[in-house]
Amino acid sequence: MTYLKTLATALLAGLALASNVSASTPVVETEPTSPWSVRLRATYLETVDKSTGSLGQNVISVSDKLIPEFDIDYRLSPDFSLELVLTIPQEHSVTLKGTGKIGDFKHLPPTLLLKYHPSFAAFGDRLQPYVGAGVNFTLIFDDKLLNGAAKLDNYSVGPAGQIGFDFKLNERWSLNFDLKRIMIRSDVTVGGAKVAEARLDPWLYAVGLGYRF
């Protein structure tokens, strides 16, 4: 898939750059004292496309797409931080197996994560891994399915998990590689009666740049 190839290329280029920087550029700047940092990521959202209900199993598909992601991180301690994951409203097309496209909808999925940053001497000063867990709250709106005959829920609340690492270019800038899994689900109703549950539950593959204040 073109988006995945693009993301993979960016990942390999980033690793090559990180390797070169690690070999040639010492970290000599003063350590920032602010607990705040931000990241800008290019994120590929891949839905798992599962469904249940009277329509049958796995008959509803929601489009994958490449999205921008902006994240705000607040360091609570050397080992823990809070990260707020943001993006702009996204539009996805919906298809029904055997029928084709039946419409589209928009959603806005902010996510709040508590992250743990282990300190392992083997990683050195530049490589900073983390794992995180939290909650996603997705607003769903402008759903136009079957010419308005089918509706989605207005929102979805579910758990989220995360793993990734930062590679320090210097004391303020870093390369970031991140993987998240989020539970996003919605009932599909026709005439007020539930006919299916759409389970997007997307994987989010991301690469980006971070800046610490």
C-alpha positions in Angstrom: 0.0 0.0 0.0 1.4 3.4 -1.0 0.9 5.0 2.4 2.7 2.2 4.2 5.6 2.2 1.8 5.9 6.0 2.3 5.9 5.5 6.1 8.4 2.7 5.9 10.7 4.8 3.7 10.5 7.7 6.3 11.3 5.2 9.1 14.4 3.9 7.4 15.6 7.4 6.5 15.0 8.5 10.1 17.0 5.5 11.4 19.9 6.3 9.0 19.9 9.9 10.1 19.8 8.9 13.7 22.7 6.6 13.2 24.8 9.3 11.5 24.0 11.8 14.2 24.8 9.4 16.9 28.2 8.7 15.4 29.2 12.3 14.6 27.4 14.7 17.0 27.9 14.8 20.7 25.2 16.0 23.0 26.7 19.1 24.6 23.8 21.5 25.1 22.3 22.3 28.5 19.6 20.0 29.6 16.2 21.6 29.3 14.4 22.2 32.6 10.8 22.5 31.3 8.5 19.5 31.7 6.7 20.3 28.5 7.5 18.9 25.1 5.6 18.5 21.8 5.7 16.2 18.8 4.5 16.4 15.2 3.9 13.0 13.6 2.8 11.6 10.3 0.5 8.7 11.3 -1.0 5.9 9.2 -4.4 4.8 10.6 -5.3 1.3 9.8 -8.7 0.0 10.9 -9.2 -3.7 11.7 -12.7 -3.7 10.0 -14.6 -6.0 12.3 -18.4 -6.0 12.7 -21.0 -8.0 14.5 -24.8 -8.0 14.4 -27.6 -9.0 12.0 -25.6 -7.8 9.0 -23.1 -10.6 9.6 -19.5 -10.8 10.7 -16.9 -8.4 9.3 -19.1 -6.9 6.5 -18.4 -3.3 7.3 -15.1 -1.7 6.2 -13.8 1.8 7.1 -11.1 3.4 5.0 -7.5 3.6 6.2 -5.6 6.9 5.8 -2.5 8.9 6.5 -3.3 11.7 9.1 -1.3 14.5 10.8 -0.9 14.1 14.6 0.1 16.7 17.2 1.0 15.6 20.7 1.6 17.5 23.9 3.7 15.8 26.6 4.0 16.8 30.3 6.7 15.1 32.3 5.4 14.2 35.8 8.7 12.8 36.9 11.9 11.3 35.3 9.9 8.0 34.7 6.4 9.1 34.0 4.6 11.6 31.7 1.1 12.5 30.4 0.6 12.7 26.6 -2.4 14.3 24.9 -2.7 13.1 21.3 -4.5 15.4 18.9 -5.3 15.6 15.2 -7.8 17.5 12.9 -11.2 16.1 12.1 -10.9 13.1 9.7 -13.3 11.8 7.1 -13.6 8.1 6.3 -15.6 6.2 3.7 -17.6 3.2 4.7 -18.2 0.1 2.5 -20.6 -2.8 2.9 -19.5 -6.2 1.6 -21.3 -7.1 -1.5 -22.7 -3.6 -1.9 -19.8 -1.2 -2.1 -19.5 2.3 -0.6 -22.6 3.2 1.5 -21.4 6.6 2.7 -18.9 8.4 4.9 -18.5 10.0 8.4 -16.2 12.3 10.2 -14.5 11.8 13.6 -12.2 13.6 16.0 -10.3 11.2 18.3 -8.3 12.9 21.1 -6.4 10.4 23.3 -4.9 10.9 26.8 -2.0 8.5 27.8 0.0 7.9 30.9 3.5 6.9 29.7 6.3 5.1 31.5 9.9 5.8 30.4 12.2 3.0 31.6 15.8 3.9 32.3 18.2 1.3 31.0 21.9 2.0 30.8 22.2 -0.3 27.8 20.1 2.2 25.8 22.5 5.0 26.3 21.6 8.7 26.6 20.1 9.1 23.2 17.6 6.3 22.9 14.6 6.8 25.2 11.9 4.1 25.0 8.4 4.3 26.5 5.1 2.4 26.9 1.8 4.0 27.6 -1.9 3.3 28.4 -4.9 5.6 28.6 -8.3 6.4 27.2 -9.6 7.6 23.8 -12.7 9.7 23.4 -13.8 9.9 19.7 -16.5 12.3 18.5 -18.4 11.0 15.5 -20.4 13.4 13.3 -21.6 14.1 9.8 -22.4 10.5 9.3 -24.1 10.0 5.9 -24.8 6.2 5.5 -27.3 4.8 3.1 -28.5 8.3 2.2 -29.2 9.0 5.9 -31.1 5.8 6.6 -28.3 4.4 8.8 -26.8 6.2 11.7 -23.7 5.9 13.9 -23.3 6.7 17.6 -22.3 10.3 18.4 -19.1 9.2 20.3 -17.0 6.3 21.3 -15.0 5.8 24.5 -12.3 3.1 24.8 -8.9 2.1 26.0 -5.7 2.9 24.2 -2.2 1.5 24.3 1.2 2.8 23.1 4.8 1.8 22.6 7.6 3.8 21.0 10.9 5.6 21.5 12.6 9.0 21.0 16.1 9.2 19.6 17.7 12.4 20.8 19.3 14.5 18.0 20.4 17.0 20.7 19.0 18.1 24.1 15.9 19.7 22.5 15.1 17.9 19.2 14.5 14.2 18.8 13.2 11.7 16.2 10.1 9.8 17.4 8.8 6.4 16.3 5.4 5.3 17.8 2.8 2.6 17.6 -0.6 2.9 19.1 -3.8 0.7 19.3 -7.1 2.3 20.1 -10.5 0.9 20.6 -13.1 2.8 18.6 -16.5 1.2 18.2 -20.0 2.4 17.2 -23.5 0.9 16.8 -25.0 1.1 13.4 -28.7 1.7 13.5 -31.4 1.7 10.8 -34.8 3.2 11.8 -33.6 3.3 15.4 -32.9 -0.4 15.5 -29.3 -1.7 15.9 -28.2 -3.8 13.0 -24.5 -4.0 13.6 -21.6 -2.9 15.7 -18.7 -1.4 13.7 -15.3 -2.1 15.3 -12.6 0.2 13.9 -10.1 -0.5 16.7 -7.3 1.1 14.6 -3.5 0.6 14.6 -1.6 3.9 14.3 1.9 3.7 12.9 3.7 7.0 13.3 7.0 8.8 12.7 7.8 12.4 13.6 9.9 15.0 15.3 9.8 16.1 19.0 10.9 19.3 20.7 11.4 19.8 24.4 11.1 23.3 25.9 
